[in-house]
Amino acid sequence: MFNKILVANRGEIAVRVIRACRNLGIRSVAVYSKEDENSLHVQLADQRICIGEGPAKYSYLNMDRIISAALNMGADAIHPGFGFLSENSEFVRKCEEHGITFIGPTADVIDKMGNKSQARTTMMEAGVPVVPGTKEPVYDAEIAKEQAKEIGYPVMIKASSGGGGKGMRVARSEEEFEFQFNMAQRESANAFGDDTMYMERFVEKPRHVEIQIMADQHGNVVALGDRDCSVQRNHQKIIEESPSPAITDEIRAEMNRVSVLAAKAVGYTSAGTIEFIVNQQGEFFFMEMNTRIQVEHGVTEMVTGTDLIMEQIQVAMGEKLSFTQEDILFRGHAIECRINAEIPEKNFMPSPGVVINMHLPAGNGVRVDSALYTGYKIPSEYDSMIAKIIVHAPTREAALAKMRSALDETVILGVETNLNFQYQIMRHPVFVAGQADTGFIENEMKMNVGE
């Protein structure tokens, strides 16, 4: 049993982890930057410690300061949340060196699945379907061009160490290939310090569907169903729902099955997500694995009745999963809208500032994960997401109606938000029909984003 957990994050996920610690009777430690001194997670934790200036590189990304804070506060374990150091294998190894449990997978697994080209190869060997593409890393544009011919155009050029859409380019013909490859490689080198690339056939109008898995240290792996994350902007998710309206029950069962295979193939432990793209024919292909808890984990919790953060903590303590595959029953439909402090009409420009008044929705089947409160100053240094509104209802149609009602009820004054933009999506006929692919916002919502 852990005595004390340090939460190496901020905002709503830090609040979420602190609440899970309370439910388990474990004391919590909040780390914070000077900019976050008055944040909700700092106020809720049992103990708190400042780790640096506002910019993340001086605080939430500063491994040595976080480790020192954990040692000084007597923490047994560190929960990284998502983002920041959650998928940093060097940080995991530093935790191990100092006798601190990292609540997540091992450093070796993070390395194996964090390198996109290596992950592709691992999944192919495990029998998980992958998009046709390169089997080995690519560094040279000329060699890559020859391989692109074999794959067939259009091809997606990707950074092996990529994420968040950086180092990704589509080449639709041999004439433009070299330019796109060099641009993607340059972006990768600048963003990740790595110019290793790989390629795969570009799937037109794909759906983004992912499977939540949970695994313990005793070889047990459970799939907790799918989430559709197709509504994105610049490869950043905006809306998530479960189950996906894009796949059949037969495809869903097969995706769950191969996701368990994938997790077992790498000896995975803790919460993780296997991400797939689904083409218009219903075929699905492995895209990547996220070796951490996801922003949208609450959608899965709503349809399965589980607590994934508590499960993560218990697994890290060496306990077996509290449920088996047979225990997981899927009930109803859940939808999540990410509420961001931004201005959609000005190309989603961030809108930091002070919340002068607010009202968040509530009621049966409505959940809000947030660190907002009246008087809180939303800083400019960090991600603009300020809340997640999640609804659950017996059917997708009922969940859509409930989400429209919840968005309509939400009031956040003092900063601009994407609330109206989200409401427009909830009423858009393509989304309502369950037909939104990953190009939905760019193709269907142009009139609403000032473009």
Secondary structure by P-SEA (a helix, b strand, c coil): cccbbbbccccaaaaaaaaaaaaacbbbbbbbccccccccccccccbbbbccccccccccccaaaaaaaaaaacccbbbbccccccccaaaaaaaaaaccccccccaaaaaaaacaaaaaaaaaaaccccccccccccccaaaaaaaaaaacccbbbbbccccccccbbbbccccaaaaaaaaaaaaaaaacccccccccccccbbbbbbbbbbbccccbbbbcbbbbccccccccccccccccccccaaaaaaaaaaaaaaaaaaccccbbbbbbbbccccbbbbcccccccccaaaaaaaaccccaaaaaaaaaaccccccccccccccbbbbbbbbcccccccccccccccccccccccccccccccccccccccccccccccbbbbbbcccaaaaaaaaaaaaaaccccccccaaaaaaaaaacccccccccccccccccccccccc
